Amino acid sequence: MRTLVIVSHPNLDSSVANNVIIDHLKKSSSLIKIRHLDSLYLDYKIDVIAEQAELLLADTIVFQFPFYWYSSPAMLKHWLDQVLTFNFAYGPQGDKLKGKNLLISTTIGGPQSSYQPLGYNHFQVTELLRPFEQTAYLTGMNYLSPIFTHGCVYIPGVYNTKEEVEESAHTHAKRVLEFLAELSKESL
């Protein structure tokens, strides 16, 4: 099974968690291809044909990103707007993604307790990811249970230690890889 990981992170060089996760994914299999949108498209001019070609080759698509303002970074949203076009991803002939798997893998700075009805964010993460779920449904993709990890922000002397965030990211990456391995077994 071929997996395409679409990474969206505007400051990936300074990210502890996402760098660890992406590093694990890169080293794990030659069947995993990683595309970091923010480094590919500094000018926000998406090569739609190239991106659609990559999607056609994939069995599973993973969106890897830090949870920004209850959603994804702007580049991923822009990519969705540009790449998932009429008669490619939806519409009368828009069945090119039908049957592919979509997995959301996101790192979250805030604690789990903040993403509860009585927490300061009021909503559970799965509720806030509903637009991705609906995108999968509209395009005919299989929406897989998202993988997310809380407490993935490292601000020296303020939030977490670097070691804590690295450990959380290692665990997150392991969960993603185990999930992909299980998915691959199921497809045989």
C-alpha angles and dihedrals in degrees: 000000000000118000126199115200114201107199121197117182122133093202103033093147090064096041116107099186101040093046091054092048094047091046090055091048092049093051096044105071144353086226091070116083119190125205118185103202096195092058095040095050110033089157093047090241101137119206093227096185092052093047093048090049090054091050091052091057095051129089093188127030119201122194107206115189146129113260104255120188092335094310141047130302114278095257093063092050090048090049091052091049093050103036105037094069134170112279090015104061100007141002131068093318097021099113100115094114097040112131095012118125123244119201123183112209112181139165118219126201099203126075122262090248090065092060096065132095090263095038122097092259092049096204134077116245092245089058091052091050092058094109089062090048091051090047089056092049093048092050095043094246124143107250108218124204105275122245115219137161127204127216095038097140121103118194110164111247093359112059127021127318122273089245092055092051092046090051091050090048092050089052091047092051091048090053091051093048093046090049092050091048091052091047090051091052091050092053093057 
